[in-house]
Amino acid sequence: MKTYELNLLIKGNLNRYIRQLALSTDSKFLCTANVISPDRNILKIWDLNNSSERELIENKLSELGRVNALAFSYDGSVVATDENNRLSSSVPIKLIDIKSGGIRGEELSWHTSNVKCIESSRFDNIFASGDGQGFVKIWNWKSLKRIGSLPSHSSTVNAIAFSPHQKILVSGGEDGKIK
């Protein structure tokens, strides 16, 4: 069995703990959702070349609730994240520019239940999100539009993944099924 050694130790202000993390496709950046209270998170971007950190959303802590999912765009310029603290009929996905920290485009608000997972295609301009009602939504990074919706599971979708050749999207849910 092959063993690996950690070559980089990230040090910085991690607050209480990490709820979610995502690695850019080029492995240059890491995004973390750091818990600052049970229903508030702050996103941080870590430059893995020099282990530096910076807050991704500065002065917007009240706008970012509990984060359950993170994913980088295929080109590493945007992070998609959920915002599961709203009491509304639509639960948004926010697209955040990693250079400016600003919201890119409109919030993507087609989920009617908490978003539980987000996964990006590694080589294409699409990503998928799964929610608490068993739906998987497919989105386009460039147009910021929903391009499909799949009623995948009878309950919460907890995990989604694209195959390496990007021709298959699989989901796993609390119903015990993989589709």
N, C-alpha and C positions, 0 to 999 in steps of 0.2 A: 504494500500500500504506500502510495506517495504521500508525503507530508509537506505542508506549506508553512512558511513563516510570515508573520505580519511584517510588512516593510514600512508601514506608515502608521504612526499613532497620532490620532487627531486629538489635540488638546484645545480646550476653550471653554467658554461658559455654556454648559449644556443644560442649565436650569435643573428641573426635577428629573426628567427622563425623556427618552426619545420615543414618540408614538409611531412614527413612520419614517422611512428614508427611501431615497431613489438615487441611482447612479446614472450619470449621463452616458450615452452610447459610446462616447470616445473616452470614457473613464477619467475625464479631467475634473468633473465637478460632482459633488455629493450634495443633495438637498435633504435636510432633516426637519421634521416637525417636532419641535421641542415643547413639552408641556410646561406652561407657566401656572396653570390652575386646571381643575378638572374639565372645564369647558372652554379653555383658551389655549391656543398654541401660537408659537411664532415660527415662521419658516426661516431657516438659515441656509446659506450657500457656503460650501467649503471648497476652496480651491485645493485640489489634491496634489498639485505640483509644489506648493509651499505651505500646506496645512493652514492657510489663513481662513478666517471666517468672516462673514458679514450677514447682517440681518437682511432678508429678502424683502420683507414688508416692513418698512420703517414707518413709525407713527401711525400704524393702522392695526394695532393689536385688537381693538374692539371689533374690527371687521372680520377677524379670522376666528371662527369657533373651533370646535373639536375637529381635528383632521384625521380621517380614517384612510385616506389614499393619496398617493403622490406618484407622478410619472413625468419623466422628461420627454419633450418632443424628440422626434427622430434626429433632428439637427442640433439638439442640446440647447436651444435658445429660449425655450419656454418650459415652465413646470405647470402641469395641470394638478389642481387640488380641489377637494370637496370642501363644503362648508356645512356641517351637519348640526348647526345650532339654531336654525331658523324654524319658526313655527308658521310655515306657509305651505301652500299647495305645491310649490315647486322648489326643489332642492338644487342649488346651482353648483356648477363646476366652474372654478375660476382659472383662467390662463394668465400666468404671471411671467412677465419678461425678466429673465435672470440678470440682465445688465442694468435695467432701470429700476426694477422692483415694482413697476406699475402693472396694472391690469391691462391685458391685451384684448381688445375687442369687447364684445358683450359677454355677460355671464351665460353659460350654457345651461339652460333651465328646463330640460325635458324630463328629468327624473321627478317622480312624485313621492319618493321615499328616499331615506338616507342612502347616499352613495357609500358603498363598502369597499370597492376596489377600482383601480384605474390601471390600464396597461397600454403601453405604446408599442406600435409596430416599430421594429428596429430599422427598417429600410424603406418605409413608405410614409405617406403623410396621413395615416389614420391612427386612431386610438379607440379603445373601448372602455366602458365603465359598467359596473354591475351594481344593483341596488337591493334594498330590503324587500322589494315586492317580487323578486325573481327575474327582473328584466336586465338584458344587456343592451346598451346603446352603443352605436358605432358613430364616430365623429371624424371630421376632416380637419387636420391641423391648419391648413392654409385658408380654407373658406370659413372655418369656425362654424360649420353647419353639421347638424345631425344627418347622417346618410343612411341610417338603418336602426331598427329596433327589433330585438328578438325576445319573445316570451320564453325564456330558457328554463326556469325552475319554478316549482310550486312554493318556494320560500326564498329567503335571502341568498343572493349570489355573493360568496365570500372571496372567490379567486377567479381570475381570468388570465389567459396566456396565449400569445401568438406562437405558432410553430416557427422553427428557424427559417424555413423557406417562405413564411408569411401567407401560406395558403389555407391554414387551419386556425380557427379561433376556438379555444376550449374554455369552458366555465365549470366551476364546482360550487355546489350550493349546500345549504343546510338540509335540503331534501335527500342528501346522500348520493346524489347523482353527478356524473361528469357528462357534459354535453358538448 
